[in-house]
Amino acid sequence: MKTYKVDIFDENSLNEFDKDLSKLANIFETQEFKEFILEKAKKLLDNICEMNLPIDEDYGVDINNYLSGMSYQIDGDTIILGNTSWIDVTAKNMKETTKEKYPAQLSLSHIVEYGIGAVGANSSYSGQAEDWQFDVNNHGDNGWYYTDANGDIHWTRGFEGRYIFYKLSQNIEENIENWISEYLDNIL
């Protein structure tokens, strides 16, 4: 980090220091700074995904569909990272009565984040799941059977969420000061 020396009895030094502080305050409002932080967060998100995915193929979760649903944007002063992946329920081998329970499709991003079924509901982070229903059909510990893309029948009680974005938020909080210091070291 750059060090500034100020002779407090010299009016010119105080004026220069004031200009430097103003410049420093404006740095955090630049598009370049926001893009730097976004790139750091994206790299961290990629690392978290590598450590927590894939999910066992037996669950019928298409990880490529999940990863292609990643979104990144800067909206004013806000950096937004998210996932908007969905499961096309109409293409799944399900009873029509089951499909009717998902008229707006089924959020793959929520399933990967929070989990599903009794296993998901009993996970250590399940309290982080806002507005997420783990067991829509109330199977409980009895679980349910499903047919995979090959026509094979499987039984499951669900699976534990990976809490990708929760872990991302925790890691950003742990790293943001270092990222800011790195950025300032690079431009000052």
JOHULIN-V566824 format. One record per pair of residues at least 12 apart in sequence whose ideal C-beta (glycine too) atoms are under 6 Angstrom apart, sorted by sequence separation. I is the first residue (numbers start at 1). J is the second residue. If there is no record, write none. Layout:
i = [I & I]
j = [J & J]
This chain:
i = [143 & 70 & 71 & 89 & 121 & 143 & 69 & 120 & 143 & 69 & 114 & 69 & 89 & 89 & 114 & 117 & 66 & 86 & 87 & 65 & 87 & 86 & 110 & 118 & 85 & 118 & 85 & 83 & 42 & 101 & 123 & 119 & 120 & 123 & 125 & 128 & 118 & 119 & 34 & 41 & 69 & 117 & 118 & 119 & 120 & 38 & 117 & 119 & 120 & 37 & 66 & 116 & 115 & 115 & 66 & 115 & 114 & 113 & 112 & 113 & 93 & 60 & 58 & 59 & 52 & 48 & 48 & 48 & 45 & 44 & 41 & 40 & 36 & 1 & 2]
j = [155 & 83 & 84 & 102 & 134 & 156 & 83 & 134 & 157 & 84 & 129 & 85 & 105 & 106 & 132 & 135 & 85 & 105 & 106 & 85 & 108 & 108 & 132 & 140 & 108 & 141 & 109 & 109 & 72 & 136 & 160 & 157 & 158 & 161 & 163 & 166 & 157 & 158 & 74 & 81 & 109 & 157 & 158 & 159 & 160 & 79 & 158 & 160 & 161 & 79 & 108 & 158 & 159 & 160 & 112 & 161 & 161 & 161 & 162 & 165 & 147 & 148 & 154 & 159 & 162 & 164 & 167 & 168 & 168 & 171 & 172 & 179 & 183 & 181 & 188]
